[in-house]
């Protein structure tokens, strides 16, 4: 199919910039495939992650899209070494504790001895202080390394992009806006900004300099972009309002492609977790990280019957996985929480299909999370699953419009960004009650999810994407 305007009798050339290795970025891969199917020559300019098994490369994907992973700077090999050194130092310092308490005393989790109704702290503060000092001393090094790696990608991507003389540069997220703008300026290409999240208000640690630089880049470049795309109605409205854009950004949600209806008999979760047919499965799919509701779901699981299990399909870093394991232990649900690894992005819905319920939870710790429209919501719908979802505006709108599940209330952080324990207890009870109701009578929600899956498809989102491209390319052709 040739759907995009051709330039001088040749195919439209598109450079898609993304600051990751692109192997599991379903949105970027689907966008590239759609543009390729519409007749464009498409190059993804990603970054190598050799330590994760994705080295520098220039190759053709099966659909004809060119994938270029630009190399990382040579010093990057020192970054994980530095982090391991810090971790070892912290471990050694933490081990330097006071002698064990007397045998007739009780020890609680924070190294305090409870004896004769009095609390006495026996742990020396010195190791903790030294660990904190070490972390603070190395933090600027870590920040500098991250900045240098990003700037190196900008330079390499700009060079590769200019070489390909694109007609359109498609910058995915704010960390590719600057090289995207440079390529567009030097080649005369049109610039499209694809904001996968609310970039200036995403969930990152405090960075007083970096935050201001990012805000300046987005403010200056977005106003000069020829087209803006984003993933949720709330983010689209925020971008238009904040930057006074004359046109509302185009909504292109990250929804799975249409396919055959999923078959519960072909689902993988029960087999991967070793569960019996009469066990009930709550599914989580996606990255295993903070603010995604895993700790809260585990707390709610403890309030449900023993035959209800949580099966987690995804990946996460070892530090958070260890933290999650401690959470499982504290909740007393060891044996009912199963981490079963990951599958390819296009296989997620099929793998989830034998679950009984999907939880969609994002803690609104930042405005980007408040306005999010998670991929896992649409993956659960394509899996034909009932959904228990946290009360966020864009998620609520989808769940209620299509009748695919129920919404539970969220505990909101206080002024210090913390959620009071009393609120989390109430939240867990609300989650458990919502999940129990759905598990008791899921059939209507299953039917609604299967009906919604026929309408909520990437092919429909693709129509908006291509319409934007036709407008952008048409405006370019009309220039004198």
C-alpha positions as CSV (number, residue, x, y, z in Angstrom):
1,X,0.0,0.0,0.0
2,X,1.3,3.5,-0.9
3,X,-0.6,6.0,1.1
4,X,1.8,8.8,1.8
5,X,2.7,11.5,-0.7
6,X,5.8,10.8,-2.7
7,X,8.6,13.3,-3.0
8,X,10.2,13.8,-6.5
9,X,8.9,10.4,-7.6
10,X,10.5,8.5,-4.7
11,X,9.2,7.1,-1.4
12,X,9.0,9.5,1.6
13,X,12.0,9.0,3.9
14,X,11.3,8.9,7.6
15,X,13.8,8.9,10.5
16,X,12.4,7.7,13.8
17,X,14.6,8.7,16.8
18,X,14.2,6.8,20.1
19,X,16.6,6.8,23.1
20,X,16.4,3.1,23.8
21,X,17.5,-0.1,22.0
22,X,14.0,-0.4,20.4
23,X,13.7,-4.1,20.7
24,X,10.6,-4.0,22.9
25,X,9.3,-0.5,22.2
26,X,6.0,-1.6,20.8
27,X,4.9,1.9,20.0
28,X,8.0,2.8,17.9
29,X,7.9,-0.6,16.2
30,X,4.2,-0.3,15.3
31,X,4.7,3.3,14.1
32,X,7.6,2.3,11.9
33,X,5.7,-0.7,10.5
34,X,2.6,1.5,9.7
35,X,4.7,4.1,7.9
36,X,6.5,1.4,6.0
37,X,3.2,-0.2,4.9
38,X,2.1,3.2,3.7
39,X,5.0,3.3,1.3
40,X,7.7,5.2,3.3
41,X,11.4,4.3,3.7
42,X,11.8,4.1,7.5
43,X,14.9,4.2,9.6
44,X,14.8,3.8,13.4
45,X,17.7,5.5,15.0
46,X,18.0,3.8,18.4
47,X,20.9,3.4,20.8
48,X,22.9,0.3,21.6
49,X,22.7,-1.4,24.9
50,X,25.5,-3.9,24.6
51,X,25.4,-5.0,28.2
52,X,21.8,-6.0,27.7
53,X,22.5,-8.0,24.5
54,X,21.7,-5.3,22.0
55,X,25.0,-4.2,20.4
56,X,25.5,-1.5,17.7
57,X,23.9,-2.6,14.4
58,X,22.5,-1.6,11.1
59,X,20.0,-4.2,9.9
60,X,16.7,-4.7,8.1
61,X,13.7,-5.9,10.2
62,X,11.4,-8.4,8.6
63,X,9.0,-5.7,7.4
64,X,11.8,-3.8,5.6
65,X,12.3,-1.1,8.3
66,X,16.0,-0.2,8.8
67,X,17.2,-0.4,12.4
68,X,20.3,1.5,13.4
69,X,21.6,1.2,16.9
70,X,24.3,3.8,17.3
71,X,27.2,2.8,19.6
72,X,27.4,3.9,23.2
73,X,30.5,5.9,24.3
74,X,33.4,3.8,25.3
75,X,33.4,4.8,29.0
76,X,29.9,3.4,29.5
77,X,31.5,0.1,30.6
78,X,32.6,1.9,33.7
79,X,29.1,2.9,34.8
80,X,27.9,-0.6,35.9
81,X,31.3,-1.2,37.5
82,X,30.9,2.0,39.5
83,X,27.4,1.0,40.6
84,X,28.6,-2.5,41.6
85,X,31.5,-0.9,43.6
86,X,29.0,1.4,45.4
87,X,26.7,-1.6,46.1
88,X,29.6,-3.6,47.6
89,X,30.7,-0.6,49.7
90,X,27.2,-0.1,51.0
91,X,26.9,-3.8,51.9
92,X,30.2,-3.7,53.8
93,X,29.1,-0.6,55.7
94,X,25.7,-2.1,56.5
95,X,27.4,-5.2,57.9
96,X,29.3,-3.2,60.4
97,X,26.6,-3.3,63.1
98,X,26.6,-3.5,66.8
99,X,26.8,-6.9,68.5
100,X,23.7,-9.1,68.5
101,X,21.2,-8.3,71.3
102,X,20.8,-10.5,74.4
103,X,19.1,-13.8,73.8
104,X,16.1,-12.8,76.0
105,X,15.3,-9.8,73.9
106,X,13.1,-9.5,70.8
107,X,14.5,-8.0,67.6
108,X,12.3,-6.2,65.2
109,X,13.0,-5.3,61.5
110,X,14.7,-2.0,62.0
111,X,17.5,-3.2,64.2
112,X,15.8,-2.1,67.5
113,X,15.8,-4.2,70.6
114,X,12.5,-4.4,72.5
115,X,13.1,-5.2,76.1
116,X,11.2,-4.4,79.3
117,X,8.8,-2.3,77.2
118,X,11.6,0.0,76.2
119,X,13.0,0.6,72.7
120,X,16.7,0.9,72.4
121,X,18.5,1.4,69.1
122,X,21.7,-0.7,69.1
123,X,22.7,-0.1,65.5
124,X,25.6,2.4,65.1
125,X,24.6,5.3,62.9
126,X,28.1,5.5,61.5
127,X,27.8,2.9,58.7
128,X,24.5,4.5,57.5
129,X,26.1,7.9,57.5
130,X,29.1,6.7,55.6
131,X,26.9,4.9,53.1
132,X,24.9,8.1,52.6
133,X,28.1,10.2,52.2
134,X,29.4,7.7,49.7
135,X,26.2,7.8,47.7
136,X,26.1,11.6,47.7
137,X,29.7,11.7,46.5
138,X,29.1,9.4,43.6
139,X,25.8,10.9,42.6
140,X,27.3,13.7,40.6
141,X,29.4,11.1,38.8
142,X,26.4,9.1,37.9
143,X,24.5,12.2,36.7
144,X,27.5,13.3,34.6
145,X,27.8,9.9,33.0
146,X,24.1,9.8,32.1
147,X,24.3,13.2,30.6
148,X,27.4,12.3,28.6
149,X,25.7,9.2,27.3
150,X,22.6,11.1,26.2
151,X,24.7,13.9,24.5
152,X,26.7,11.2,22.7
153,X,23.5,9.7,21.4
154,X,22.4,13.2,20.2
155,X,25.6,13.6,18.2
156,X,25.5,10.1,16.7
157,X,21.8,10.3,15.9
158,X,22.1,13.7,14.3
159,X,24.9,12.5,12.1
160,X,23.1,9.3,11.0
161,X,19.9,11.3,10.5
162,X,21.5,13.9,8.3
163,X,23.2,11.2,6.2
164,X,19.7,9.8,5.3
165,X,18.2,13.1,4.1
166,X,14.8,12.4,5.6
167,X,11.6,14.1,4.6
168,X,10.2,13.7,8.1
169,X,12.0,13.3,11.5
170,X,9.8,11.6,14.1
171,X,11.2,12.4,17.6
172,X,9.9,10.0,20.2
173,X,9.9,11.7,23.6
174,X,11.6,14.8,24.8
175,X,15.1,13.3,24.9
176,X,15.2,13.1,21.1
177,X,13.7,16.5,20.4
178,X,17.0,18.4,20.1
179,X,18.7,16.0,17.6
180,X,15.4,15.8,15.8
181,X,15.3,19.6,15.4
182,X,19.0,19.7,14.3
183,X,18.3,17.1,11.6
184,X,15.2,18.9,10.4
185,X,17.0,22.3,10.3
186,X,20.0,21.0,8.3
187,X,18.0,18.8,5.8
188,X,14.8,20.8,5.4
189,X,12.8,17.9,6.8
190,X,9.4,18.2,8.6
191,X,9.6,17.5,12.4
192,X,7.0,15.4,14.2
193,X,7.1,15.2,18.1
194,X,5.6,12.0,19.6
195,X,5.2,12.5,23.3
196,X,4.8,9.0,24.9
197,X,4.3,10.7,28.3
198,X,4.1,14.1,29.8
199,X,7.8,14.6,29.5
200,X,8.3,17.6,31.9
201,X,6.3,15.9,34.7
202,X,7.4,12.3,34.5
203,X,8.5,10.1,37.4
204,X,12.2,10.9,37.7
205,X,14.4,11.9,40.6
206,X,14.9,15.6,41.3
207,X,17.3,17.2,38.8
208,X,17.3,21.0,39.2
209,X,19.5,21.6,36.1
210,X,18.3,18.8,33.9
211,X,14.6,19.6,34.5
212,X,15.1,23.2,33.4
213,X,17.1,22.2,30.3
214,X,14.4,19.7,29.3
215,X,11.6,22.3,29.8
216,X,13.5,24.8,27.7
217,X,14.1,22.3,24.9
218,X,10.5,21.2,24.8
219,X,9.1,24.7,25.0
220,X,11.2,26.0,22.2
221,X,11.1,22.9,19.8
222,X,7.4,21.9,20.2
223,X,6.2,25.2,19.0
224,X,8.3,24.7,15.9
225,X,7.2,21.2,15.2
226,X,5.1,20.5,12.2
227,X,3.0,17.9,14.0
228,X,2.6,16.8,17.6
229,X,1.3,13.3,18.6
230,X,0.6,12.0,22.1
231,X,-1.0,9.0,23.9
232,X,-3.9,10.3,26.0
233,X,-6.5,13.0,25.8
234,X,-5.3,14.7,29.0
235,X,-1.7,15.0,27.8
236,X,-2.9,16.3,24.5
237,X,-4.9,19.1,26.2
238,X,-2.0,19.9,28.6
239,X,0.4,20.3,25.6
240,X,-2.0,22.5,23.7
241,X,-2.7,24.6,26.7
242,X,0.9,24.9,28.0
243,X,2.5,25.7,24.6
244,X,-0.5,27.5,23.1
245,X,-0.5,25.1,20.1
246,X,-2.9,26.2,17.4
247,X,-4.0,22.6,16.8
248,X,-4.8,20.0,19.5
249,X,-2.1,17.2,19.3
250,X,-3.1,14.1,17.4
251,X,-4.2,11.3,19.7
252,X,-2.5,8.0,18.8
253,X,-2.9,5.6,21.7
254,X,-0.6,2.6,22.1
255,X,-3.1,-0.2,21.4
256,X,-2.2,-3.7,20.2
257,X,-2.8,-4.5,16.5
258,X,-6.0,-6.3,15.6
259,X,-5.8,-10.1,15.4
260,X,-7.6,-13.3,16.0
261,X,-9.6,-13.4,19.3
262,X,-7.4,-14.6,22.1
263,X,-8.1,-18.2,23.4
264,X,-7.9,-18.8,27.2
265,X,-6.8,-22.3,26.4
266,X,-3.7,-20.9,24.7
267,X,-2.8,-18.5,27.6
268,X,0.5,-19.1,29.4
269,X,0.2,-17.8,32.9
270,X,-1.2,-20.9,34.6
271,X,1.4,-23.1,33.0
272,X,4.3,-20.7,33.7
273,X,3.2,-20.3,37.3
274,X,2.4,-24.0,37.8
275,X,-1.2,-23.3,38.9
276,X,-4.2,-25.7,39.1
277,X,-7.4,-25.2,36.9
278,X,-9.4,-24.2,39.9
279,X,-7.0,-21.4,41.0
280,X,-8.0,-17.9,40.1
281,X,-5.4,-15.7,38.5
282,X,-4.9,-11.9,38.8
283,X,-2.6,-10.8,36.0
284,X,-0.1,-8.0,35.8
285,X,1.7,-7.3,32.5
286,X,4.4,-4.8,32.0
287,X,7.5,-3.4,33.5
288,X,8.1,-4.4,37.1
289,X,8.9,-1.1,38.8
290,X,7.7,1.4,41.3
291,X,4.4,3.2,41.2
292,X,2.7,0.5,39.1
293,X,0.6,-0.9,41.8
294,X,2.4,-4.1,42.5
295,X,2.9,-3.5,46.2
296,X,-0.7,-2.4,46.5
297,X,-1.9,-5.5,44.6
298,X,0.1,-7.8,46.9
299,X,-1.5,-6.1,49.9
300,X,-5.0,-6.6,48.4
301,X,-4.1,-10.2,47.6
302,X,-3.6,-10.9,51.2
303,X,-7.2,-10.1,51.8
304,X,-8.5,-12.5,49.2
305,X,-9.0,-16.3,49.5
306,X,-5.9,-18.5,49.2
307,X,-6.8,-19.9,45.8
308,X,-6.4,-16.4,44.3
309,X,-2.9,-15.9,42.9
310,X,-1.0,-12.9,41.3
311,X,1.0,-13.8,38.2
312,X,3.4,-11.1,37.0
313,X,4.4,-11.1,33.3
314,X,7.3,-8.7,32.7
315,X,10.8,-7.6,33.6
316,X,12.4,-5.4,36.2
317,X,15.8,-4.5,37.7
318,X,17.2,-6.7,40.4
319,X,17.0,-4.0,43.1
320,X,13.3,-3.5,42.8
321,X,12.7,-7.3,42.4
322,X,14.4,-7.8,45.8
323,X,12.2,-5.0,47.3
324,X,9.1,-6.7,45.9
325,X,10.2,-10.0,47.3
326,X,10.3,-8.4,50.8
327,X,6.9,-7.0,50.2
328,X,5.6,-10.5,49.4
329,X,7.1,-11.9,52.6
330,X,5.6,-9.1,54.8
331,X,2.2,-9.7,53.3
332,X,2.3,-13.4,54.0
333,X,1.5,-14.4,50.4
334,X,4.6,-16.4,49.6
335,X,3.5,-19.1,47.1
336,X,0.7,-16.9,45.7
337,X,2.8,-14.4,43.8
338,X,4.6,-15.7,40.7
339,X,7.1,-13.8,38.5
340,X,7.1,-15.7,35.2
341,X,9.4,-13.5,33.0
342,X,8.5,-11.6,29.8
343,X,7.3,-12.3,26.3
344,X,7.6,-10.3,23.1
345,X,5.3,-7.2,22.9
346,X,3.0,-8.7,20.3
347,X,2.6,-11.9,22.4
348,X,1.4,-10.2,25.6
349,X,-2.3,-10.3,25.1
350,X,-2.3,-14.0,24.1
351,X,-0.1,-14.9,27.1
352,X,-2.5,-13.2,29.5
353,X,-5.6,-14.8,28.1
354,X,-6.0,-17.6,30.7
355,X,-6.1,-15.1,33.6
356,X,-9.3,-14.3,35.4
357,X,-8.7,-10.6,36.0
358,X,-6.2,-7.9,35.1
359,X,-5.2,-5.1,37.5
360,X,-4.4,-1.7,35.9
361,X,-2.8,0.5,38.5
362,X,-0.6,3.6,38.2
363,X,0.2,5.6,41.3
364,X,-0.2,9.3,40.4
365,X,3.1,10.3,41.9
366,X,3.5,12.8,39.0
367,X,1.3,14.5,36.5
368,X,2.4,12.2,33.7
369,X,1.1,9.2,35.7
370,X,-2.1,11.1,36.5
371,X,-2.7,11.6,32.8
372,X,-1.5,8.2,31.7
373,X,-3.4,5.7,29.5
374,X,-1.4,2.5,30.2
375,X,-0.5,0.0,27.5
376,X,-1.6,-2.8,29.9
377,X,-5.2,-1.5,29.8
378,X,-5.5,-2.2,26.1
379,X,-3.5,-5.5,26.4
380,X,-5.9,-6.7,29.0
381,X,-8.8,-5.8,26.8
382,X,-7.3,-7.7,23.8
383,X,-6.8,-10.6,26.2
384,X,-10.5,-10.6,26.9
385,X,-10.0,-10.0,30.6
386,X,-12.2,-8.2,33.2
387,X,-10.3,-5.2,34.5
388,X,-9.9,-3.7,38.0
389,X,-8.5,-0.2,37.4
390,X,-7.3,2.6,39.6
391,X,-9.3,5.8,39.3
392,X,-7.3,7.9,36.8
393,X,-9.2,10.1,34.4
394,X,-8.3,8.6,31.0
395,X,-8.3,5.1,32.3
396,X,-11.7,5.6,33.9
397,X,-13.1,6.9,30.6
398,X,-12.1,3.8,28.7
399,X,-13.2,1.3,31.4
400,X,-16.6,2.9,31.8
401,X,-17.3,3.6,28.1
402,X,-16.7,0.0,27.1
403,X,-18.0,-1.6,30.4
404,X,-14.9,-3.8,30.7
405,X,-14.4,-3.7,34.5
406,X,-14.7,-1.6,37.6
407,X,-12.8,1.3,39.1
408,X,-11.4,1.5,42.7
409,X,-10.4,4.6,44.6
410,X,-6.8,5.7,45.0
411,X,-5.0,6.8,48.1
412,X,-3.4,10.2,47.2
413,X,0.0,11.3,48.3
414,X,0.3,14.0,50.9
415,X,2.3,17.3,50.5
416,X,5.5,15.3,51.1
417,X,4.7,12.8,48.4
418,X,4.0,10.1,50.9
419,X,0.8,8.0,51.2
420,X,-0.3,7.7,54.9
421,X,-0.5,4.1,56.1
422,X,-4.2,4.4,57.0
423,X,-4.9,5.4,53.4
424,X,-3.0,2.5,52.0
425,X,-4.9,0.1,54.2
426,X,-8.2,1.5,53.0
427,X,-7.0,1.4,49.4
428,X,-6.0,-2.3,49.7
429,X,-9.4,-3.1,51.1
430,X,-11.1,-1.2,48.2
431,X,-9.0,-3.1,45.7
432,X,-9.7,-6.4,47.3
433,X,-13.4,-5.7,47.3
434,X,-13.4,-4.7,43.7
435,X,-11.4,-7.7,42.6
436,X,-13.6,-10.1,44.7
437,X,-16.8,-8.7,43.0
438,X,-15.3,-9.2,39.5
439,X,-14.0,-12.7,40.2
440,X,-17.4,-13.7,41.5
441,X,-19.2,-12.7,38.3
442,X,-16.7,-12.0,35.4
443,X,-18.7,-13.1,32.3
444,X,-20.3,-9.7,31.4
445,X,-16.9,-8.0,31.6
446,X,-15.3,-10.7,29.5
447,X,-17.9,-10.2,26.8
448,X,-17.5,-6.4,26.9
449,X,-13.7,-6.8,26.6
450,X,-14.0,-9.0,23.6
451,X,-16.4,-6.5,21.9
452,X,-14.1,-3.6,22.8
453,X,-11.1,-5.4,21.3
454,X,-12.6,-5.2,17.9
455,X,-12.8,-1.4,18.0
456,X,-9.7,-0.6,20.0
457,X,-7.0,-1.6,17.6
458,X,-3.7,-0.1,16.3
459,X,-5.2,-0.1,12.8
460,X,-7.6,2.6,13.9
461,X,-4.9,4.6,15.6
462,X,-2.9,4.2,12.5
463,X,-5.5,6.2,10.6
464,X,-4.8,9.2,12.8
465,X,-1.1,8.8,12.4
466,X,-1.2,8.7,8.7
467,X,-3.6,11.6,8.5
468,X,-1.1,13.7,10.4
469,X,1.7,12.6,8.1
470,X,-0.3,13.5,5.0
471,X,-1.0,16.9,6.4
472,X,2.6,17.5,7.3
473,X,3.9,16.3,4.0
474,X,1.2,18.2,2.1
475,X,2.2,21.4,3.9
476,X,5.9,20.7,2.9
477,X,4.9,20.2,-0.7
478,X,3.0,23.5,-0.8
479,X,6.0,25.5,0.3
480,X,7.4,27.8,-2.4
